[in-house]
Every structure is written in C-alpha cells, then in structure tokens.
Amino acid sequence: MKTVDLVITGEGRLDMQSLYGKVPVGIAARAKKKGLPVIAIVGSQEISLEEASKKGIDLVLEFVNESTSLQEAIAKTPELARLTGQNAMEAYSRLWPEQYAPSGNPIKVN
C-alpha cells in the first residue's frame, strides 16, 4: 500500500459477520494505518455505513442497487462493474479531492 491513494475492497454481502474478521475489515484496518480512504463494493449491504465506518470502511457501494434476479445480475456483470467503478471514482474525487489524481491526470474508468 505504499503507492496507492485509495483502497477498494469487496464482499459478497457486508453484514455483522463481516465486521468480525472478514477480509474487507482487515484490509480497511491496514489502509487506515496508512491514512488511506477505503471504499467497499458489495453485492448487498446489511449493516449501516456508521457500523462499517467504525471498522475503517469510509463508503459502501452496492454492486446491484435495484431489484434484480441472480441471473439478471450475472448477465449484467460487465455493465454493473463499469457503473460501480465509475461511482467509486466519482465519490473518491468528491469526498477526497485533495487525494484525487495527485499526478494532475484525471483517472479514467473504461
């Protein structure tokens, strides 16, 4: 994590169990030691942002944010990934403008 400005982690379902030992919370703890912002991209969210932030996760974005079947979500994965990535970068640029694109070059999401 020496050369990063933002940490993005993921979880299928962010729930109470996630707060006690799952990978995103471990990654967030390491990122916070370096003063880095953390965004979690999840399939679904069962805890509040307040609960997540207590464990070092600054923002939670749901990969699927509408009522959809598993089959539809799988079929839409490339588009959902692109949109969620764009949302993450937009949030990063707005929430942490002092860290966004420190090279002066805007970050592109294709």
Buried (B, 14 or more C-beta within 10 A) or exposed (E): EEEEBBBBBBBEEBBEEBBEEBEBBEBBEEBBEEEBBBBBBBBEBEBEBEBBBEBBBBBBBBBBEEEEEEEEBEEBEEEBEEBBBEBBBEBBBEBBEEBBEEEEEEEEEE
